[in-house]
Amino acid sequence: MHHAPWHFEPTNGGHVAIDILQLRPVDPIAYRMNDVWGYDRDELPIEPFDIEIRITAPTVLEGLEIFAKAVQDYMQEHFDGYAREQFLERLEWRDDYAEIKVCQVLMEG
């Protein structure tokens, strides 16, 4: 068993424009995803969970790639589970005036 890929770039099926993915954040961003789920070794669904990870990366795309790896590692460590294939649907930016900017990641399978 292995994690299925997450597709972020428009050339791979993602729906967020490449100019947004190439933005260069100055400070860490808290990438957040709700109702993340996957499957276990028997291909049964694992319990959905919410996750937020603060990441400093040169671009939003690189931050998303780090986020995906961290989520997949978390799934394996805590649920012995695997991520399903997903495509980036949209990014919702929140808390413009907060100390840490939040990026809600919405994926579709």
N, C-alpha and C positions, 0 to 999 in steps of 0.2 A: 504494500500500500504506500502511496505517496500523496503529497498535496497536489491538487489540481492548480493550474496557473491562475493568477489574478491578472487581468488585462487592464492596463491603465491608459495607454496611448491610443489615440483615435485610429491609427493604422492597424491596431490589434483588436478593435471593436469597442474601445472606450468612448464615452460620449462627451468628455470634457476637452475643450479646445487646447491644443498644444501650447499656445501662448500662456494659458493659465498654469499648465503643468511646468512651464519653464520659469515661472516667477521665482525670484530669489529672496526668500524671507530673511530678515535681519535677526530676528529673535527665534527662540524655540517655538514650535507650534504644537498644540495639543491635538493630535489626530484622534478622533473619536468615532466609534462604530457601534451601533446598537443591533441587538438580535443576531449576532454572529453565530452561525451554526455550521456544522459539517457532518461527518459520519465517522463511525468507529470501524474497527477491523472487519466486522460482520456487515458493513455497509448500512448500519442502522443510524438514525439521526442522533446526534449528541445534543445535550441541553443548550439552548441558545444563551448567549451571554453578551454583556456590554463591556467594552474595553476602551480605555483612553491612555495614550502614551505620548509623552512629551518628547519631541524629536527636533534636533538641530541638524539640518542638511542644506547643502548648497542650493537645491531647487525643490519645489513642491513634489515633482516626480520622484526624485531620490528619497524624499521624506516618505512618500507613499510606499516605495519599495522596501524601505526599512520597516515601516509599519506592518506591511504584509508579512514579512519574515518574522517579526516579533509576534504577531497574532498566530501564525502557524506554529511557531515554537511553543507558545502558550497552550495551544490546542493539544499538541502532543504531550506536553509535560503534565497538564492537569486533567485531560480527558482521554488520553491515548487515542485522540481523534485526528482527523485529516480535513483540510479545507476542500471545499468543492470549487469548481471553476466559476469565476465571477468576472463581471465586466463593470468598470467604473461608470456609474450613471451620472452622478453629479457630486460636487463639493459645495457644502453650505458653510460659509464663513460666519462665525458668531463671536460675540463679546469683543466688538471693535475697541472698546475702551478698557478692557480688562488687561491685567498684567501679562497674561498668557493668551494669545490669540487661539481660538478653537476652530478646527476644521472638521466638520461632520462629514464623514465619508459614506456615501450611499452607493451600494453595489447592487447589481442584479445578476441572477443566475440563469 
